[in-house]
Amino acid sequence: MRTIHAGKITEEVSLLCMEACYDLPPDVLRAIKCAADSEKSPLGKNILNKLIDNAELATRERMPYCHDTGLAVVFVEMGQDVHVVGGSLHEAIQAGVRKGYKEGYLRKSVVGDPLIRENTGDNTPAVVHTEIVEGQSIKLTVIPKGGGSENMSSLKFLLPGDGVEGIKQFVLQTVQEAGGKACPPVVVGVGIGGTFDHVAYLAKKALLRDIGVYNPKPHLAHLEKELLPLINQSGIGPQGLGGVNTALWVAVESYATHITALPVAVNLQCHAARKKTTTI
């Protein structure tokens, strides 16, 4: 049994929040540069080049890449042979988000109640997903999830007979209805299967996978390869102003489901596809 102090978790989450907002992941920056090279629209190419300049400026000046520093979503892979001391895991994570958003001068975008809508002032509570895994370590991933792309995400229960074609149609419909409001070029996370709650989690989890890494299941990798060009044929383009780069990547995750169901969720992520991971 390995012991990890809650204070260590708080410090690591704090750093992840700041670094995720300051630095675009290398895979995302590479994808935007590739999109800029391939973009046929002069305006679209100009937009993509400005996004690259913005990313370099944010990293250099240690400033947020986007003013919407999001609601912090934290994925935790908790080793079953780890014992957290000095406080609870959940409270340590919330303290880390609170610290990171204060010390990093990141915008506080969380309201404590969805109807009363009073800002909590420290960007907590974060949304935390915890998975128990083998081992003696804790893996933490922070995704600052901006409101624009999250608002344009969608979930639907298809009929089993709708199959792959029904899934593709729903994904395309979601992206098309989002248009420029999701700040394209987007990363598209797709969840298939599970239950009402789990399929949305799958779509969010799909966003953790690096751009360029296909699902290890051949039929899902094939679906990813089919969806990306179909989305880019929509003509929505960078920031919705036209072009051939509406999406940078499509990632699909799946889970077992009921014999009567084919749940599908689409979680859109804007071009600021921020994420940062560390292992303690």
Secondary structure, DSSP 4 states (H G I P E B T S, - for coil): -EEEEHHHHHHHHHHHHHHHHH---HHHHHHHHHHHHH---HHHHHHHHHHHHHHHHHHHHT--SSS---EEEEEEEEETTEEEESS-HHHHHHHHHHHHHHHTT-----BSSTTT--B-SS--SPEEEEEEESSS-EEEEEEEE-HHHHHT-EEEEE-GGGHHHHHHHHHHHHHHHHGGGG-SSEEEEEEEEE-HHHHHHHHHHHTTSPTT---SSHHHHHHHHHHHHHHHTT---GGGSS-S-SEEEEEEEEEEE-TT-EEEEEEEE-S----EEEE-
